[in-house]
């Protein structure tokens, strides 16, 4: 039986509850959003004692379903002011699920920083005083010395300690490095404000058992084969395979979304990344968590053969790279390492840097200047703190009019004037500008991506499937589309013993979305904020395209 563990940091006490029957079918995002919407006052300060941060493995996490090891992290976001779910791979989700933890809720706030040791029934609070101002990699080494190498952990970097809205929650990978991040929405700042520096999982457990093990095994095996055969480009090149694809589509962000394509993207492409991994001793085809068969992650080495970072992804290459005027993969990798080490979202941080360049604070492509800015963010200078509050706050403070954010959060590396379905997702998702809420990649919806017609309903459909995937702990690269639903139904039903059809599963996802939308409305984020920044509607990119999806459709996106 899965349980909810509640850790009150104000009193350093722990309580446990069995997961209530009313939460049947919920895991991951379903649980984080249900708990936050029921227990957190929508108008509370995100870094105050009334906010809570919830960690929930997906419903199928810890089973033998392929690529199902995601961990959802939810709270009221300091970046958007609304509800947030950010999910992450790595080792912690599987570990929690196998210890029988359905959700771990951290509430209240301590006066000092702690490491939480979670071993099944035994939870201890250890002082984290010696970890103050230590970077994530240093914290990882400390935890490895104390608990053994590769013991799963969650960590908050210096950015989270400082309460920066770009702060991530880092999760250790299979090598024990802090390279996987619940990056979006400032979850690291919320956990840091609770007085938690790290959560370590030294306990062991066993795989979650499906109700119908034979049927589940057959479904998992079938899906694993399909993914292994059908995702070879992701395995070989990682998400960076999209660099040339999105550039060819004209949707690559360049210099704060001034352009949609670039000559010479081969230098930063997935193909070049894979070549560097091969020749320098790195690795492609790396799984970010146990049981991923797609394995889109990589370990990237520098030209001298030494470890540089993991994993180097499309979003980082674009938002910390091309959108800031950088064209050098090794430089982008170095910035990626710094962000991981400090615990900063590469997407929000990259966009804040691009906005700083837009404001004239540093030249486009100023690699050394970007490194100085990252250092200032953890040193706590005024500029560093402003950058650390994200692109929206920085841009407004500096009087910038071209700020590519929605509801306070930076959009992803897909230009919404070209990929209009993804633009509709940025505009309407309860998560703010977030491609992981429903990415309408080229060819995914069956529509012409550049046409305005039908994009809102296509986006809503993909958002519904994605919410379901986030509930189950399935990686989005499994494919949140209609064609996956038969396999998903079979996994869900054989695991739970229920008999849901696609309609019932979609209804489950819709309920989760409604929880989030209602929370946001109470927090002051209404449907009338469902739009993109004005410059996307007025400034053309790539052969005259603007974002012209009708505003009233965006406002009414979630009406039935
Ligand atoms: S496909 Fe990539 S991101 Fe998804 S779980 Fe596997 S390694 Fe992680």
Boltz pocket constraint, residues with backbone or C-beta under 6 A from the ligand:
constraints:
  - pocket:
      binder: B
      contacts: [[A, 67], [A, 89], [A, 286], [A, 287], [A, 288], [A, 289], [A, 292], [A, 293], [A, 294], [A, 295], [A, 296], [A, 297], [A, 475], [A, 476], [A, 477]]
      max_distance: 6.0
